[in-house]
Amino acid sequence: MRYYTSDGSEVTRDEIKAAVDAGLAVIRWQHGEWRNVASLIISKDADEAELAAEVDTIGECWSMADEQWSELATHHGRAIKAACGQLVTT
C-alpha cells in the first residue's frame, strides 16, 4: 500500500509513525462524496503542526464542501489510515 501526505508527497509507514511520535502529524478533515474524509499533513516543526491542527472553518464557509477541520494525530493507526485515504466517517 502507498501512503501520501495532503500535498501529494509519498511517505512510508515508518515516517508516519515518527511524525506522530514527534508531534508533527496532523489529520485534516473535509467533506467529500457524502462522507468526511481525512488526509495527513506532516509539518516541519511542532509550531507549524500546532497551527495546522487549529484549522477549523466549520460554519465560516459559503459552502459546506469548503469546510475543513483538523486535529493533531496522536495514534499511529489513524494517521496511517489518513495517509492512504481510509480514514472516513459518514
N, C-alpha and C positions, 0 to 999 in steps of 0.2 A: 504494500500500500504506500502511496505517496502522501506527503504532508506539506501544506503550504501556509504561509502567513497571509494576512489580508492584502498585502501588497503584491502577492504572487511569487514570493521567494520560496524556493523549496527548502525544507528543513528536515532533520532527522528526529526520530523519537528521543534520542539522547539529548539533542539540542533543545527540544521542547521541555524535557524534564529538567534540564539545567536552568532554563529560563524561569520555570515555575519556582524552583528552589531558590533562585536568586531574586525573586520578586520582580521579574522583568516581563512576565507573560500577562497579557490582558485578553479577556474574552469580550468581543464586540458583537452585540446582538442587533438584528434588524428584521423587519418583516419581509417575507418573500414566499410567494406561492401558497398562500393561506396558512402559513405557519411562521414561527420565529426561528431564524437561522443564525447560528453563531460562526464567527471567524476568529482567528487568532492573530494577535499583534505581539511581536517581540520587540520591546523597547531597548534602546541603547543603554539607559541607566534607570535607576529606581525613581528619580524625579519625573522623568518622561513617562514611565509606566504609571505612576500615581496620577498624573494629569490625564493620560489616556483613559484610565479607569473611572475618571469623574465625568466622562462624556455621557450626557443624558438629555436627549432632545424630545422626550415624550411630551406631547401637548404643546410643543413650541413650533411645530411644522404645519404647513398648509395641508399636507397630505400625510396620512398615517404611514404610507410607504416610505417616507423620508425619515421616519423616526429611528433613532439609534440609542442604545444604552449599553453600558459597559460594566465590567467587574474585574478586579484583579484575580487572576487564575490562582487557585490555591490547591487544586487537585490535578495530578498528572493526567489521569484518565479523561477528565473534562477538557483539558487543554488539547490533548491528542485528538479527541473526537472533534473539537472545533477546527483543528488544522486539516482534517480530512472531510469536513462537511457533514459529519454525522451527529453533531450536537444540535438538536432541534426540539422545539416544543410546539404543541398545537393550541 
